[in-house]
Amino acid sequence: MRLSRAEYKEIVRWTDHLRPTRQCMKMLKDRFPHHSQSTLLSIFSLEYQKRIKRTISMHRSPADVERYFQRYLSEAEARPTAPVLLELANEMDLSPALMARIILDRFLQDVDGGIPSKTVLNSMLKEPSLIPDQILANNIYQCTINDCCYGPLVDCIKHAIGQEHEVLLRDKLKEQNLSFLDENQLRTMGYDKTPDIILEVPVAVEGHIVHWIESKASFGDDHSHRTYLNEQFWSYWNRFGPGLVIYWYGFIGELDCQRDRGILLKDCFPTDIVTLCHATQQERTPEAPKEDKEWKKGIRRVADEKPGKKLNV
């Protein structure tokens, strides 16, 4: 879904005071019924992460951590079956999964007599049954399943969605009989930083040559796209030439401004692909202009033909 900057800003303004809960996501969908749930969740998640980065330091001072921990102990003793940690996170406007991490870290310091290792902390967050205190384990679990932006459950979901869209991209390329190398194949060949797909024969999309394709199962906003440009896309362009980025959950339309420099943005797999194939000398017309010969090595419109059939012109 390609959004104008004005449409995007309207959604962002509405997310300013939402929390990362399923109830808030339903409110967001009700407010913007014509936008997909995935697009809205991706936009909210990006904005919420920015909000947390601005405020997280206020929650991690030793005094605040101790205050949260003592408050949790008091509430848990008074109401052992209530989701007191989730309520505390909402009251403090902090991600439930991050609040769970802070409290578990503080709890383990008392149990072990020192700062727990990240390995132990992460394993308990992923599997709360490992926590020796059953009430705390239940509260950690409640925070994990009620957070749609942070935590081990969200990390697993994001990873699975990313993998799913990479598989979808490969399937689309195979349907069009396009020869390519994926990220795993490229790594075995010694490449360290690669896009998801390198096309063995370049194609043209909307008049622009494409040598590589990057799949992003997220929304492309200003901050994330600028980061990807600097850390990934320009590096790919420098090594492999012009390419295509697919933001499956949409992007701000005004960001698609680098086409002439070699980076094209789409929100789905392109439907009108032009591929180059070597035509025999006999198939070329003698009147063909000399400057067109490289392009006229063969052009076929994938969208207008059955897979496997080539139409040379």
Salt bridges, closest charged atoms under 4 A:
GLU10 OE2 - ARG31 NH2 3.13
ASP30 OD2 - LYS26 NZ 3.22
GLU47 OE2 - LYS50 NZ 2.89
ASP64 OD1 - ARG67 NH2 2.82
GLU66 OE1 - ARG106 NE 2.75
GLU75 OE2 - ARG71 NE 3.67
GLU75 OE1 - ARG79 NH2 3.09
GLU87 OE1 - ARG79 NH2 2.79
GLU91 OE1 - ARG71 NH2 2.56
ASP93 OD1 - ARG51 NH1 3.75
ASP110 OD1 - ARG106 NH1 2.79
GLU183 OE2 - ARG187 NH2 3.05
ASP192 OD1 - ARG239 NH1 3.46
GLU206 OE1 - ARG259 NH1 2.72
GLU206 OE2 - LYS266 NZ 2.61
GLU214 OE2 - LYS216 NZ 3.28
ASP221 OD2 - LYS50 NZ 2.95
ASP222 OD2 - ARG5 NH1 2.59
ASP256 OD2 - ARG2 NH1 3.40
ASP256 OD2 - ARG259 NE 2.86
ASP272 OD1 - ARG301 NH1 2.73
GLU294 OE1 - LYS297 NZ 2.89
GLU305 OE2 - ARG300 NH1 2.97
